[in-house]
Amino acid sequence: MKKRLGIISLFVLLFITFITIWNFSYQVGLEEGYIPIENVESHTNIPSESGVFERAEFALEYANMPIDENHQRTLSAYYNNRAYYGAPPSIPHPIKDEKSLGGNTCLQCHQNGGFVKQFDAYAPVTPHPEMINCRQCHVAQNSNTLFKPTNLAKVHAPKVGINNALIGTPPMIPHQIQMRENCLSCHAGPAAPKEIRVTHPERINCRQCHVPTDRVVSEITPFTRTNSNDNE
């Protein structure tokens, strides 16, 4: 009887040991097969458009803002404020000299925008407020220093309304996205040029519909398939 109880106890002990080892192996397998969400870095956003999602808290406010007809910027004024197409905009108003190169003053108006009574205008929103050395790239329009003229080639800015891939499709993005990750900076709000102000700033996933292109608008032609016989 004691021998039989000993054998049964041994089998029970072996069974409990098997269940314990199997459960441990199963849990380890789950940990290796599934990475906890809280430990995973987000790679769902395209890096070049991450700024749109990070700074879209004012999107609904932009959608509800009334248009101030007396303080609208035009696309012509937008481009005239640059030395050439693609250059950082110059500073069209008096600026203070400070060692921080603008971080303590520029962001007071340009981080979130809004009407500036001192200049009777709406302040454009910077797409990169984390770069606080503003005057490293942005220079004043009126300077006491002497600049020599250059022979830089004239680069024409893209025109509005003719850069759709197909008729009726959303317009493509005719410029680089680097340093311009926040589309709302130029395309939404009262400081946006009226010609490129969007009607739906609350749809912050811009590149879901608008695809970038590096080609000049004048070079975009209808797609044609090449006949293989032409190469013979």
Buried (B, 14 or more C-beta within 10 A) or exposed (E): EEEEEEEEEEEEEEEEEEEEEEEEEEEEEEEEEEEEEEEEEEEEBEEBBBBBBEBBEBBEBBBEBEEEEEEBBEBEEBBEBEBEEEBBBBBBEEBEEEEEBBBEBBBEBBBBBBBBEEEEBBBBBBBBBEBBEBBEBBBBEEEEEEEEEEEEEEEEBBEEEEBEEEEEEEBBBBBEBEBBBBBBBBBBBBBBBEBBBBEEBBEBEBBEEBEEBEEEBEEBEEEEEEEEEEEE
